[in-house]
Amino acid sequence: MLRGVLLVVCAILGPIGVASTPLAASPDPARFIFVASALDPTVAIIDSATDSVVSRTRLPGLPKQIAALNKGTELVASDVGARRLYVVDAASGSVKRELDTGIAPVLLQVDRTGTLFAVADPDAGAVELIRSAGGPTLRVPDLTGLRSMAFAPDGRLLVARGTRVALVDTAAGRIAADFAADERDGLIVQVATDPGGEYAFAVHGERGVLTIFALKETAKATRVQLPPPVGRLLPSADSQFVMIPVAGGQAVSLISTWTLKESARIPMSGHVSGLGLGLFQSVSIGLSRAARTVQTVDLRDRRRLAPLPVPGVPEAGAPSPDGLKFYVALSDTGRVAVIDVLHASVSRVIEDVVGGASTVVSAVGSAYCH
């Protein structure tokens, strides 16, 4: 079975402007953690080596979506109102390139090379494919019911629409294959792929179903029933398993990519609203907004560790590049809690990061939650 490493991470943040506070020194951008707000048009940059805010970039409007490029040296951000993408230098905060879109870029994904952007407008039922260096934009229309999209490692784009998943040839800008799920399982709310590129996972949230498709054979592989409703699925970076909150976040299920069956179901102490991974995929991190806690689980022996109280509502999180720490945005306080994954403790709380923090993304890696 082919195993791979996901090189591109996208997370929901927003449009970038030109006003910024430049970096005081020259830290390694691969160590950056980016924190954005749904209330304040600012992106803060944390150096994970020192756990300090080293820069803030003021945006012209509230953020929507953002992705880290080139190991943290650049950001790409979508501006829904202006129908434009901005490629921003992370060190200076200056806009290096502006790329117009013909549709509102509500959804944004970046391929593993960091050179191809996919934007989607669910209302228009369309996707556009845009090269970061410029060139013709390709539009894929007639995607009614579009809810989610994700790049496969080979560069093809998966688009969830209704109860189907379209497999888009990004070189030609056309649908190369179309997967059909059982309509009785309801709408697909998320599509994801394992970093090895063997499977596409279609999440039917309300019905608690995963429909799994084999990408090489372009055929349905199996259907997994889980306790509904289910949350957002997170693949491991080593392609060994995927994780998903089940039963409204009361537990977390692990699905093996070897057997395509549920290999474990771990009860949680608080309803999990987001998932992450750390310490080389050996520890899962669950965020509970209601309980204001972070729940860690040692995946090697399925041992649930004591919940960690945090001083605020845990909204989103992302791991440090080395996986030893996990950064949790506290949306009601403007703080970021730093979780020591190895010792399952809150090692630090970074003050005054950004008000209303809603998204956290690492410069490199894939084990994020939001």
Residue pairs with C-beta under 8 A, 6 or more apart in sequence:
1 196
1 198
1 239
1 257
1 258
2 196
2 197
2 198
2 239
3 195
3 196
3 238
3 239
3 240
4 153
4 194
4 195
4 196
4 197
4 239
5 195
5 237
5 238
6 112
6 153
6 195
6 235
6 237
6 366
7 112
7 113
8 67
8 110
8 111
8 112
8 113
8 114
8 151
9 67
9 68
9 361
9 362
9 364
9 365
9 366
9 368
10 65
10 67
10 108
10 109
10 110
10 361
11 65
11 66
11 67
11 316
11 318
11 359
11 360
11 361
11 368
11 370
12 64
12 65
12 66
12 358
12 359
12 370
13 34
13 36
13 43
13 63
13 64
13 65
13 66
13 77
13 359
13 361
14 36
14 41
14 43
14 59
14 61
14 62
14 63
14 64
14 65
14 66
14 77
14 78
14 79
15 59
15 60
15 61
15 62
15 63
15 64
15 66
15 77
15 78
15 79
15 80
15 82
15 84
15 86
16 43
16 57
16 59
16 66
16 75
16 77
16 86
16 88
16 93
16 95
17 41
17 57
17 58
17 59
17 60
17 61
17 86
17 93
17 95
18 60
18 93
18 94
18 95
19 57
19 58
19 59
19 60
19 93
20 55
20 56
20 57
20 58
20 92
20 93
20 94
21 55
21 56
21 57
21 93
22 55
22 91
22 92
22 93
23 45
23 54
23 55
23 91
24 54
24 55
25 54
26 91
27 47
27 49
27 50
27 54
28 49
29 71
29 72
29 73
29 90
29 91
29 363
30 71
30 72
30 321
30 363
30 364
31 47
31 48
31 49
31 72
31 320
31 321
31 363
32 45
32 46
32 47
32 48
32 68
32 72
32 90
32 362
32 363
33 45
33 46
33 47
33 48
33 318
33 320
33 327
33 336
33 360
33 361
33 362
33 363
34 43
34 44
34 45
34 46
34 66
34 68
34 75
34 360
34 361
34 362
34 363
35 43
35 44
35 45
35 46
35 327
35 329
35 336
35 353
35 354
35 357
35 359
35 360
36 42
36 43
36 44
36 63
36 66
36 354
36 357
36 358
36 359
37 62
37 63
37 354
37 355
37 356
37 357
37 358
38 62
38 63
38 356
38 358
38 359
39 62
39 355
39 356
39 358
40 62
40 354
40 355
40 356
41 58
41 59
41 60
41 61
41 62
41 63
42 56
42 57
42 58
42 59
42 354
43 56
43 57
43 59
43 63
43 66
43 75
43 354
44 53
44 55
44 56
44 353
44 354
45 53
45 54
45 55
45 56
45 57
45 90
46 52
46 53
46 54
46 327
46 336
46 350
46 353
47 54
48 320
48 321
48 322
48 325
48 327
48 362
51 325
51 338
51 347
51 348
51 350
52 350
53 350
53 352
53 353
55 90
55 91
55 93
56 354
57 88
57 93
58 93
59 77
60 79
61 79
61 81
63 77
63 358
63 359
64 77
64 78
64 79
64 80
64 105
64 106
64 108
65 77
65 78
65 105
65 106
65 107
65 108
66 75
66 76
66 77
66 78
66 108
66 359
66 361
67 75
67 76
67 108
67 109
67 110
67 361
68 74
68 75
68 361
68 362
68 363
68 364
69 75
69 76
69 87
69 110
69 114
69 132
70 114
71 363
71 364
72 90
72 363
72 364
73 89
73 90
73 91
74 87
74 88
74 89
74 90
74 96
75 86
75 87
75 88
75 90
76 85
76 86
76 87
76 88
76 108
76 110
76 117
76 132
77 85
77 86
77 88
78 84
78 85
78 101
78 105
78 106
78 108
78 119
79 85
79 86
79 105
80 104
80 105
80 106
83 100
83 101
83 102
83 103
83 104
83 105
84 98
84 99
84 100
84 101
84 105
85 98
85 99
85 101
85 105
85 108
85 117
85 119
85 130
86 95
86 97
86 98
86 99
87 95
87 96
87 97
87 98
87 99
87 132
88 94
88 95
88 96
89 96
97 132
97 134
99 117
99 130
99 132
99 134
101 119
101 128
101 130
101 137
102 128
102 137
102 139
103 119
103 120
103 121
103 124
103 126
103 128
103 139
104 121
104 123
104 124
105 119
105 120
105 121
105 128
106 119
106 120
106 121
106 122
106 123
107 118
107 119
107 120
107 121
107 122
107 146
107 148
107 149
108 117
108 118
108 119
108 120
109 117
109 118
109 149
109 150
109 151
109 157
110 116
110 117
110 118
110 151
111 117
111 118
111 151
111 155
111 170
112 151
112 153
112 155
113 155
114 132
115 131
115 132
115 133
116 129
116 130
116 131
116 132
116 151
116 155
116 170
117 129
117 130
117 131
117 132
118 127
118 128
118 129
118 130
118 149
118 151
118 157
118 170
119 127
119 128
119 130
120 126
120 127
120 128
120 143
120 146
120 149
120 159
121 146
122 146
122 147
125 141
125 142
125 143
125 144
125 145
125 146
125 161
126 139
126 140
126 141
126 142
126 143
126 146
127 139
127 140
127 143
127 146
127 149
127 157
127 159
127 168
128 137
128 138
128 139
128 140
129 137
129 138
129 139
129 140
129 157
129 168
129 170
129 173
130 137
138 170
138 172
138 173
139 173
140 159
140 166
140 168
140 173
140 174
140 175
143 159
143 161
143 166
144 161
144 162
145 161
145 162
145 187
146 159
146 160
146 161
147 160
147 161
147 187
147 188
147 189
147 190
148 159
148 160
148 188
148 189
148 190
148 191
149 157
149 158
149 159
149 160
149 191
150 157
150 158
150 191
150 192
150 193
151 157
151 158
151 193
152 158
152 167
152 193
152 197
152 200
152 215
153 193
153 195
153 196
153 197
154 197
155 170
155 171
156 167
156 168
156 169
156 170
156 176
156 215
157 167
157 168
157 170
158 165
158 166
158 167
158 168
158 191
158 193
158 200
159 165
159 166
159 168
159 191
160 188
160 189
160 190
160 191
160 202
161 188
162 187
162 188
163 180
163 181
163 182
163 183
163 185
163 186
163 187
163 188
164 178
164 179
164 180
164 181
164 188
165 178
165 179
165 181
165 188
165 191
165 200
165 202
165 213
166 175
166 177
166 178
166 179
167 175
167 176
167 177
167 178
167 179
167 200
167 215
167 218
168 174
168 175
168 176
169 175
169 176
177 218
179 200
179 202
179 213
179 218
179 219
179 220
180 220
181 188
181 202
181 204
181 211
181 220
182 211
182 223
185 204
185 207
185 209
185 211
185 223
186 204
186 205
186 206
186 207
186 209
187 204
187 205
187 206
188 202
188 203
188 204
188 211
189 203
189 204
189 205
190 202
190 203
190 205
190 232
190 233
191 200
191 201
191 202
191 203
192 200
192 201
192 203
192 233
192 234
192 235
192 242
193 199
193 200
193 201
193 215
193 235
194 201
194 235
194 236
194 239
194 242
194 257
195 235
195 236
195 237
195 238
195 239
195 366
196 239
196 257
197 215
198 214
198 215
198 216
198 239
198 257
199 212
199 213
199 214
199 215
199 221
199 257
199 260
200 212
200 213
200 215
201 210
201 211
201 212
201 233
201 235
201 242
202 210
202 211
202 212
202 213
203 209
203 210
203 230
203 232
203 233
203 244
204 210
204 211
204 230
205 228
205 229
205 230
205 231
206 228
206 229
207 228
207 229
208 225
208 226
208 227
208 228
208 229
208 230
208 246
209 223
209 224
209 225
209 226
209 228
209 230
210 223
210 224
210 226
210 230
210 233
210 244
210 255
211 220
211 223
212 220
212 221
212 222
212 223
212 224
212 260
213 219
213 220
213 221
214 220
214 221
221 260
222 260
224 255
224 260
224 261
224 262
226 244
226 246
226 253
226 262
227 246
227 247
227 250
227 251
228 246
228 247
229 247
229 248
230 244
230 245
230 246
230 253
231 244
231 245
231 246
231 249
231 272
231 273
231 274
231 275
232 244
232 245
232 274
232 275
232 369
232 370
233 242
233 243
233 244
234 242
234 243
234 244
234 275
234 276
234 277
234 367
234 368
234 369
235 241
235 242
235 366
236 242
236 243
236 277
236 281
236 367
237 277
237 281
237 365
237 366
237 367
238 281
239 257
240 256
240 257
240 258
240 281
241 254
241 255
241 256
241 257
241 263
242 254
242 255
242 257
243 252
243 253
243 254
243 255
243 275
243 277
243 284
244 252
244 253
244 255
244 275
245 251
245 252
245 253
245 272
245 273
245 275
245 286
246 252
246 253
246 265
248 271
249 268
249 271
249 272
249 273
249 288
250 267
250 268
250 271
250 272
251 265
251 266
251 267
251 268
252 265
252 266
252 268
252 272
252 275
252 284
252 286
252 297
253 262
253 264
253 265
253 266
254 262
254 263
254 264
254 265
254 266
254 299
255 261
255 262
255 263
256 262
256 263
264 302
266 284
266 297
266 302
266 304
267 304
268 286
268 288
268 295
268 304
269 288
269 291
269 293
269 295
269 304
269 307
270 286
270 288
270 290
270 291
270 293
270 295
270 307
271 288
271 289
271 290
271 291
272 286
272 287
272 288
272 295
273 287
273 288
273 289
273 290
273 314
274 286
274 287
274 314
274 315
274 316
274 317
274 369
274 370
275 284
275 285
275 286
275 287
275 369
276 284
276 285
276 286
276 287
276 317
276 318
276 319
276 326
276 367
276 368
276 369
277 283
277 284
277 285
277 319
277 323
277 367
278 285
278 319
278 323
278 324
278 325
278 326
278 339
278 341
278 367
279 323
279 324
279 341
279 342
280 323
281 299
281 323
281 367
282 298
282 299
282 300
283 296
283 297
283 298
283 299
283 341
283 344
284 296
284 297
284 299
285 294
285 295
285 296
285 317
285 319
285 326
285 339
285 341
285 369
286 294
286 295
286 296
286 297
287 294
287 295
287 314
287 315
287 316
287 317
287 328
287 369
288 294
288 295
288 307
288 314
289 313
289 314
289 315
291 307
292 309
292 310
292 312
292 313
292 314
293 307
293 308
293 309
293 310
293 314
294 307
294 308
294 310
294 314
294 317
294 326
294 328
294 337
294 339
294 346
295 304
295 305
295 307
295 308
296 304
296 305
296 308
296 339
296 341
296 344
297 303
297 304
297 305
298 304
298 305
305 344
306 344
308 339
308 344
308 345
308 346
309 346
310 328
310 330
310 337
310 346
310 349
311 330
311 333
311 335
311 337
311 349
312 330
312 331
312 332
312 333
312 335
312 337
313 330
313 331
313 332
313 333
314 328
314 329
314 330
314 337
315 328
315 329
315 330
315 331
315 357
315 358
315 359
315 370
316 328
316 329
316 331
316 357
316 358
316 359
316 360
316 368
316 369
316 370
317 326
317 327
317 328
317 329
317 339
317 360
317 368
317 369
317 370
318 326
318 327
318 360
318 361
318 362
318 365
318 367
318 368
318 369
319 325
319 326
319 327
319 341
319 362
319 365
319 367
319 368
320 326
320 327
320 362
321 362
321 363
321 364
321 365
323 341
323 365
323 367
324 340
324 341
324 342
325 338
325 339
325 340
325 341
325 347
326 338
326 339
326 341
327 336
327 337
327 338
327 339
327 360
327 362
328 336
328 337
328 338
328 339
328 360
329 336
329 353
329 357
329 358
329 359
329 360
330 336
330 337
330 357
331 356
331 357
331 358
334 351
334 352
334 353
334 354
334 355
334 356
334 357
335 349
335 350
335 351
335 352
335 353
336 349
336 350
336 353
336 357
336 360
337 346
337 348
337 349
337 350
338 346
338 347
338 348
338 349
338 350
339 345
339 346
339 347
340 346
340 347
358 370
359 370
360 368
360 370
361 368
362 368
